[in-house]
């Protein structure tokens, strides 16, 4: 079955998912972090499955046979005392077969996990078992998604005090609380990060191809879907670009440097960046420097939340140069029309450009 179709039970019973939850390694980390970034709508149910698995961390020898029977009986008793159908704890599968003592001994851990999950669900519902103990604290955080459509930007403050300016057509996924080991977020699109310093817990930003590790710094990360290029431009501090699997040396950036990744070729490069091209957007400024017209129009679409309709455009290249500080779309187009020669009409979110022959 495809992971996209997984429900809570499927995640709990999947050996590879359990391995990532209990014994993560570079391979499972890379796969699941990339998968959750690609399918963020599954992050909530996946995190619930992780919570259940970690909460119980059930071992076959952790309870005696009598304790197992007693706990299962408590589940049945709780259901019989619950008047609301929604409040009943229902075994995920096959729990009726566990009512006989001899079946407990024969079942292996992965066959018994559904039973453990039912107990965990009881605990999360606020019920208390005096003789049931977990060996690990539960994850109290939830995953939060912030997404901007075209024409929108938003300032986001993370649990550690870090600040993120999320650009248009971009999404940030982050936990309501960071773990004791690290601070990790997931990005699609573009965002400017100002990371609170913490010498103990590194700050990680993951896209579908790059992961940046910092302790306290400011940088711009660009990773739009459908674009071949992803890049990170460092303003202050230090950033380490991490490559999973150990098949490539990590890249260390200093202020003023940019790392660029091309998905089609798999090539990485490090170079000095132009502030106006990479960073100035956070000041509300649109900057073009010999930018091809179609790229400039795409940027304007994202910035103002519009769609351009072009008429009579030739194949001639029109490089665009200019800087616009918090200007209206009308002022920007009026300025561009002097050099490129087109008429324009703005009709709500649609803009028609008619080029002169």
C-alpha positions in Angstrom: 0.0 0.0 0.0 1.2 3.5 -0.8 2.2 5.6 2.3 -0.1 8.3 1.0 -3.1 6.0 1.9 -1.8 5.1 5.3 -4.0 5.5 8.4 -3.0 5.5 12.0 -2.9 1.8 12.2 -0.9 1.4 9.1 1.9 3.8 10.3 2.0 2.0 13.7 2.4 -1.4 12.1 4.9 -0.4 9.4 8.3 -1.8 10.4 10.2 0.9 8.6 8.2 3.7 10.3 8.7 2.0 13.7 12.4 1.7 13.0 12.6 5.5 12.3 10.6 6.3 15.4 12.6 4.1 17.8 16.0 3.6 16.2 16.5 6.5 13.6 19.4 6.4 11.3 20.5 8.5 8.3 18.6 6.4 5.8 15.3 6.5 7.7 15.7 10.1 8.7 16.3 11.1 5.1 13.4 9.1 3.7 10.7 10.1 6.3 11.7 13.8 6.6 11.6 14.1 2.8 8.3 12.2 2.6 6.6 14.3 5.3 7.9 17.5 3.6 6.3 16.3 0.3 3.0 15.2 2.0 2.5 17.6 5.0 -1.1 16.7 5.2 0.0 13.4 6.6 2.3 14.9 9.3 -0.4 15.0 12.0 -1.4 11.4 11.7 2.3 10.3 11.4 3.2 12.3 14.6 0.3 10.7 16.4 1.6 7.2 15.4 5.1 8.2 16.6 3.6 9.4 19.9 1.8 6.0 20.4 4.9 4.0 19.5 7.2 6.1 21.7 4.7 6.2 24.5 4.4 2.5 24.9 7.7 1.2 23.5 6.2 -2.2 24.3 8.4 -5.2 24.9 7.0 -8.7 25.1 8.8 -9.3 28.4 7.8 -6.0 30.0 4.6 -7.3 31.5 3.7 -10.7 33.0 0.9 -12.7 31.3 -1.4 -11.9 34.2 -0.7 -8.1 33.9 -1.4 -8.3 30.2 -4.8 -10.0 30.8 -5.6 -7.5 33.5 -4.8 -4.5 31.3 -6.8 -5.9 28.4 -9.7 -6.4 30.8 -9.5 -2.8 31.8 -9.9 -1.7 28.3 -13.1 -3.9 28.0 -14.4 -2.5 31.3 -13.8 1.1 30.2 -15.7 0.5 27.0 -18.6 -1.0 28.9 -18.8 2.0 31.2 -18.7 4.6 28.4 -22.1 5.8 27.2 -20.8 7.7 24.2 -19.9 5.7 21.1 -17.1 8.2 20.4 -15.6 7.6 23.8 -15.1 3.9 23.3 -11.6 2.6 22.9 -11.7 0.1 20.1 -8.8 -2.3 19.5 -7.1 -1.6 16.2 -7.3 -5.2 15.1 -7.2 -8.7 16.4 -7.5 -8.0 20.1 -10.2 -10.5 20.8 -7.6 -13.2 20.2 -5.6 -11.8 23.1 -8.2 -12.7 25.7 -6.7 -16.1 26.2 -3.5 -16.3 28.1 -1.6 -18.7 25.8 -1.9 -16.2 22.9 0.1 -13.6 24.7 3.2 -15.7 24.9 3.3 -16.5 21.2 2.8 -13.0 19.8 5.9 -11.1 18.7 6.3 -7.4 19.3 5.1 -6.1 16.0 1.9 -8.2 16.2 1.2 -6.9 19.7 1.7 -3.2 19.0 -2.0 -2.7 18.2 -2.8 -3.8 21.7 -0.2 -1.4 23.1 -1.7 1.4 20.9 -5.1 0.9 22.5 -3.6 1.3 25.9 -1.9 4.4 24.7 -5.1 5.9 23.4 -6.7 5.3 26.8 -3.9 7.2 28.5 -4.2 10.1 26.0 -7.9 10.2 26.8 -7.0 10.9 30.5 -7.5 7.4 31.9 -5.0 6.1 34.5 -3.6 2.7 35.0 -1.7 2.4 38.3 0.6 -0.4 37.2 1.3 0.7 33.6 4.6 2.6 33.2 6.2 4.1 30.1 9.9 4.4 29.7 9.8 7.6 27.7 8.0 10.9 28.0 5.4 11.6 25.4 5.8 14.2 22.7 3.6 17.1 23.7 4.0 19.2 20.6 1.9 19.3 17.5 2.9 20.3 13.9 1.9 23.7 12.6 1.7 24.6 9.0 1.8 28.2 7.8 1.2 28.8 4.1 1.1 32.0 2.0 -0.7 32.3 -1.3 0.5 34.6 -4.1 0.6 38.2 -2.9 1.0 37.4 0.8 3.9 37.5 3.2 3.9 36.7 6.9 6.1 37.1 9.9 6.3 33.9 12.0 7.7 33.6 15.5 9.0 30.1 16.4 8.9 28.6 19.9 12.5 29.4 20.6 12.1 33.1 19.7 13.5 32.7 16.2 11.8 34.9 13.5 10.8 33.8 10.0 9.6 36.1 7.2 7.7 33.7 4.9 7.5 34.9 1.3 4.5 34.4 -1.0 3.6 30.9 -2.4 5.6 29.4 0.5 5.0 27.0 3.3 6.7 26.5 6.7 6.0 23.4 8.9 7.3 23.6 12.5 6.5 22.0 15.9 4.6 23.9 18.6 7.6 23.0 20.8 11.2 22.0 19.9 12.7 18.8 21.2 15.6 18.8 23.7 18.0 17.7 21.0 17.3 20.1 18.1 15.1 22.8 16.5 13.9 21.6 13.1 11.5 23.2 10.6 10.6 22.3 7.0 10.4 24.8 4.1 8.8 24.9 0.7 9.3 28.2 -1.1 11.3 31.1 0.3 11.9 32.5 3.8 14.3 34.7 5.6 15.4 33.3 9.0 16.7 35.2 12.0 17.6 32.3 14.4 17.8 32.7 18.1 21.2 31.6 19.5 21.4 28.3 21.3 24.8 26.7 21.7 23.3 23.4 22.7 20.4 22.9 20.3 21.2 23.4 16.6 18.6 24.9 14.3 17.8 22.8 11.2 15.9 24.0 8.1 15.0 21.1 5.7 13.8 21.3 2.1 13.3 18.3 -0.2 17.0 18.5 -1.2 18.9 20.6 1.3 19.3 20.8 5.0 20.9 23.8 6.7 22.3 23.5 10.3 22.9 26.7 12.3 23.2 27.8 16.0 22.3 31.5 15.7 22.3 33.4 12.4 20.3 35.1 9.6 19.9 33.8 6.1 17.6 33.5 3.1 16.5 30.1 2.0 14.9 29.6 -1.4 13.4 26.3 -2.4 10.3 26.7 -4.6 8.4 23.7 -6.0 8.8 23.3 -9.7 12.1 25.3 -9.8 15.3 23.6 -10.7 17.4 25.7 -8.4 17.5 25.8 -4.6 19.8 28.2 -2.7 20.7 29.6 0.7 22.3 33.0 1.1 24.0 33.8 4.5 23.7 37.2 6.0 25.3 36.7 9.4 26.7 33.8 11.5 27.6 30.4 10.1 25.6 27.8 8.3 26.5 24.2 7.5 24.8 22.5 4.6 24.3 18.9 5.5 24.2 16.0 3.0 22.5 12.8 4.2 24.2 9.5 3.8 27.7 10.8 4.1 28.4 10.5 0.3 29.4 14.2 0.1 31.3 16.6 2.3 29.2 19.2 4.1 29.5 22.8 2.9 30.3 25.6 5.4 29.1 29.1 4.5 30.3 32.5 5.9 28.4 35.8 5.6 28.1 37.0 2.0 28.3 33.5 0.6 25.6 31.5 -1.2 25.2 27.8 -1.9 23.3 26.8 -4.9 21.9 23.4 -5.8 20.6 22.3 -9.3 18.2 19.4 -9.0 18.5 18.3 -12.7 22.2 17.9 -12.5 22.7 17.3 -8.8 25.5 20.0 -8.8 26.3 22.2 -5.9 28.2 25.5 -6.1 29.3 28.2 -3.6 29.6 31.8 -4.6 29.3 35.4 -3.5 25.7 36.7 -3.8 24.2 40.1 -4.7 22.2 41.5 -1.7 19.6 43.2 -4.0 19.0 40.0 -5.9 18.7 37.7 -2.8 17.8 39.6 0.3 16.3 43.0 -0.4 12.8 41.5 -0.7 12.6 41.4 3.1 12.6 45.3 3.0 9.6 45.4 0.7 11.8 46.2 -2.3 11.5 44.5 -5.7 14.8 44.5 -7.5 15.6 43.5 -11.1 19.1 43.5 -12.7 19.1 42.4 -16.3 16.3 40.0 -15.4 14.5 38.3 -18.4 11.0 39.8 -18.8 9.2 36.4 -18.2 11.2 35.9 -14.9 10.3 39.5 -13.9 6.6 39.0 -14.6 6.6 35.7 -12.6 8.2 37.6 -9.7 5.5 40.3 -10.0 2.8 37.6 -10.0 4.1 36.2 -6.7 4.5 39.7 -5.2 1.1 41.2 -6.0 -1.0 38.0 -6.3 -1.9 38.5 -10.0 -1.9 36.6 -13.3 -0.5 38.2 -16.5 -2.1 37.7 -19.9 0.3 38.6 -22.7 -0.8 39.7 -26.2 1.4 40.3 -29.3 4.6 39.5 -27.4 7.5 38.7 -29.8 10.3 36.2 -29.1 12.6 39.1 -28.5 14.3 39.1 -25.1 13.5 42.1 -22.8 16.0 42.4 -19.9 14.4 44.3 -17.0 16.4 46.5 -14.6 15.0 48.6 -11.8 14.3 48.8 -8.1 10.9 49.5 -6.6 10.4 50.4 -3.0 6.9 49.4 -1.8 5.4 50.6 -5.1 2.0 49.8 -6.3 1.7 47.3 -9.3 0.4 50.2 -11.4 3.5 52.3 -10.8 5.8 49.3 -11.5 4.1 48.5 -14.8 4.0 52.1 -15.8 7.7 52.4 -15.3 8.5 49.2 -17.2 6.2 50.1 -20.1 8.4 53.1 -20.9 11.3 50.9 -21.9 9.6 47.7 -23.1 6.7 49.4 -24.8 3.4 47.8 -23.8 0.0 48.9 -22.7 -1.5 47.3 -19.6 -4.9 46.9 -18.0 -5.4 45.8 -14.4 -8.6 44.0 -13.7 -8.6 42.7 -10.1 -6.2 39.8 -10.1 -5.8 39.6 -13.9 -3.4 41.9 -15.8 -3.4 42.2 -19.6 -0.2 43.3 -21.3 -0.5 44.3 -25.0 3.0 44.7 -26.6 3.7 47.1 -29.4 5.0 45.7 -32.7 
